[in-house]
Amino acid sequence: MNGSLAVIGAGTILSGDWRAPIIADADTIVVRDGKITAVGMQANLQAEVDASKYVVDAVGTTVAPGLIDSHCHVVLGDYTPRQKTVDFLASYVHGGITSVVSPGEIHAPGRPSTASGVKALAIAAKECFDNFHPNGMTVHAGAVVLEPTLQEKDFAELQEAGVHLAKFGFGRYSDPADGLAQVTWAKQYGITVMSHSGGASIPGSKPITPEHLMLLAPHVCGHINGGPTSLAEDGVDRIMDETDMALQLVQAGNIRAAVRVINRAVEKNVFDRVVIGSDTPTGTGVMPLGVMKTVAELSSLSDVDPGMVWAAATGNNANVWDLPAGFIAVGRAADIVVLDAPWGSTRDDALGALSVGDIPGISAVITGGIVRTLRSRNTPQAARAAEVTPPIEHLESPGH
């Protein structure tokens, strides 16, 4: 297969842009060399459709940008030491997750704390995942774990090596406030810093309070709804009102807090700062549907439109981390899912299913313009299934 593909017959196309979640007057997406080259009506794009090697017919269902898990605990390879599970990332693709962002390879057995060790781990993880795409997934890995041993010259070396992610909250600081120098240097060298927030998550980590976050000023307030223990509501409000941090909501957190944050983000007109991740694998487990489940919960329990919630798990993540996917738009990476209401749902389409808390059924996942799987082995079966012409052989079967 190559990246010459067209998706036709969409009943609804989600944009990934929360300001305009649905693309009007479009039922077709054209892909060349792994990128989206056209979005519009098939009648106007028929020549490009005819020239495509593969045509995916969405048969009136919903087409959306692939989900981005902005908090996925990778280490090296498709294996999680925390839960001793293999091929979990390939399985996450069956949950509609086409990209993940590492919050630090903190689950590496014997994780180092020396400057040379944390740099080496970040660089190795980044370069390994630059060359490794489990089931077509893009893994944005190599997040240096900030430690007191790191000096300014180390961040210059990390920048030169292409590392652009950092995580604060698991280093050997006697007081989290002592990490200000490292957070400041990371930002100075173009590295996006995510900080733990709330109660301690694992032995060796410390609670990080709103006061710590206000001082450190990371780019992203990791799992502001708890990882798994959430911040106090008045502290959350301070972060929302007095900073410009991204506000990350995760599955492995407090759902009540997440609903409150997303509703308040709309009220305060800061929805562009809301990003979604799973924060798995952790003690919560391996969850291929972790992001989808969060989208369904927030779509059904909050006052926010499901298309906007989907954008928080796609386009908003792309904007905060400067990622190539996340939108159905010309020039973007062609990471696309086709989904519908599941069999037996009381609703007729994917957005309707999400609005009542049902997990939609995925009938196709495309990454880089290549069909990676058709019927998902992890979601319920879609009421209507995408059809591919010509038929594709040797795709991973739903039962394996």
ABEGO torsion letter per residue (X at the ends): XBABBBBBGBABBBAGBAABABBBGBABBBBBGGBBABBEBAAAAAAAAAABABBBBAGGBBBBBBBBBABBBBBBEBBBAAAGBBGAAAAAAAAGBABBBBAEBAABBGBBABAAAAAAAAAAAAAAAAABBBGGBBBBBGBBBBBAABBAAAAAAAAAAGBABBBBGABBBABAAAAAAAAAAAAAAGBBBBBBBEBBABBGBBBBBAAAAAAAGBABBBGAAEOABBBBAAAAAAAAAABABBBBBBAABBAAAAAAAAAAAAAAGAAAABBBBAGOBBAAEBBAAAAAAAAAAAAAABABBAAAAAAAABAAAAAAAGBABGBBBBGBBBBBBBBBBBBGBABABAAAAAAAGBBBBBABBBBGGBBABBBBAABBBBABBBBBOBBBBGBBBAAX
